[in-house]
Amino acid sequence: MGYAVVLGEALVDLLDTERDGERVYRQAIGGGPLNVAVGVARLGGAAQFVGSLGDDVLGGRIRTFLTDADVGVAGAVTVPAPTTLAVVTYAGPEPDFRFYGEPASYGLLGPDDLDLALLEGADVLYCGSIVLLQPGTLAAARRAWSLATGLRVFDPNVRPRLLNGPAALEGLREVVAEFAAGAHLVKLSAADAGLLYPGEPVEGVAAYLRELGAATVVVTLGAAGAVLAAADADPVLVPALKVNAIDATGAGDSVMAALIADLLNDGEPTDPGGWVERVAFALRVAGLVCESPGGATAMPTRAAVERRFAA
């Protein structure tokens, strides 16, 4: 088994919660790609995080957290900026994100900061999330994508509050098409699909991304499961098991983490049925994540998933 490189953002979430009758913010290390890297490691895979970290105490905590989670940080660079904060509020278990900090510490990785040997040696490369909205980091992602010799996986992980008008949305839509065209796997949420392609059913979005060139597409639907489009088969619904959800933060990231971990273990499935089994397991991982206060600390081990969903 080789390793996965996860290129993207790491930041600190301030999670809105209640303690002793007062509203408080619980600090948690997060960022979608960081969650993915930690999730891969917790599920038994080897992961390397590539991104930019702030030069403050919080940036140091992120680096230590990744190291303690057995995620490699050889490709993580420290930049002269305070760590970006994401204030997270909730309507039920679903999180809403607002970002604070300029310049964005996660957006300062440039193409020349990449460890080329680390990228070329990876069995899986993940790119995506909000770094796609930062010109320098987008250029770094494009260079990494072009250098990848293994499987390429992509997740747009759209954050609407970072899109400043129709032109920004159209620009992101073009970036998504660009990366999807060369992807072995694209994972996105129904919310992502609705924002990028308004009015289109998720099955149509999955089929469209495959037409662009993506080999396999997974669209997560929350409690309803996920739509899978693989090989030449029609899109199918993979249902999710019922769980006691309290916080969906990181659930979609855990789906991607599980899919990457299985790609590292066993490569690409050779038929749609194999993908159904992989997605079903990934949804169990996400279900367990939703039963805990969210983020990277909620990413489970494979043994924990098996215990929770034992027949």
C-alpha positions, 0 to 999 in steps of 0.5 A: 500500500502506498500513500495519498497526497491531500492538497488543500486547506487547514484552518481552525473552526469555531463551533457555535455551541451551548455550555451552561446556558451560554452560547460559546465557541468550541475551537476545533482544527478543521478544513475539508482536506485536512479532515480527509487526510486525517480520515484516511490515516484513521482508516489505516491509510497513509496520508501526506497533507500539502498546504499552507499553515499560518505562522501563529500558535494556531498554525503550530497546533495544526501541524502538531495535530496532523503529526499526532494523527499520523499524517505526514507534513513534509509538504506543508509550508508555513506562511507569514499570515494568521491562521484563517478562522471559520465560524460554524453555526447550525440549523439542525446538524448541518453546518454553515461556515463564515471565514475570517482572516486576510490574507487567507493562510490556506491560500498562500501555497504556490506552485514553487512550494510543491515537493515534486518527489512527494507528488510523483510518488503518490498512489492517490492525489486529492485536490479540491475545496476552497483553495480552488478560489485562491489564484496561487493555490489553484495554480499549485493544484493544477501543477500537482494534478499535471504531475500525478502518476497515480489516481486523481480524486477531486471534491469541489466542496463549495462554500457559497459565502466565498463566492462573490457573485455570478462571475465567481460561480461561473469561474468555479464551474469552469475549474470543476469541469477542468479537474473533473475531466482528468479525475478517476473519482469525483465526490460532491454533495447534493448542495454542491451540485445544486449550486453549480448546476441549478435545476439539474437532478443529481443523477444528471449532474453525475452523468454530466461529470462522467461525460466530461471525463470523470471515471466515477462520480459520487454525489452525497445526499445526506441521510438519504445516502448517495448517487453513484455513477460508475463505468457504463452503468446508469446512476444508482442510489446507495442508501445510508443507514439510519443514525442519531445525527448531532453534527454533520461537520466533516461527514462529506469529508469522511466519505472521501476519506473512506473512498481514498483509503480503500483505493490505497488498499485495493485500487479501483473496483473493476465493476459497478458492484464493487463501487456500491460496496465501497460507497456503502462503507463510506456512508457508514463512516459518515454516519458514525461521524455525524453521531459525534461533535464534528470535524477532524476529531470525529474521524473514526477508525475502521474497527470503530465503524465495524463495531457501530454497524455490526449486524 
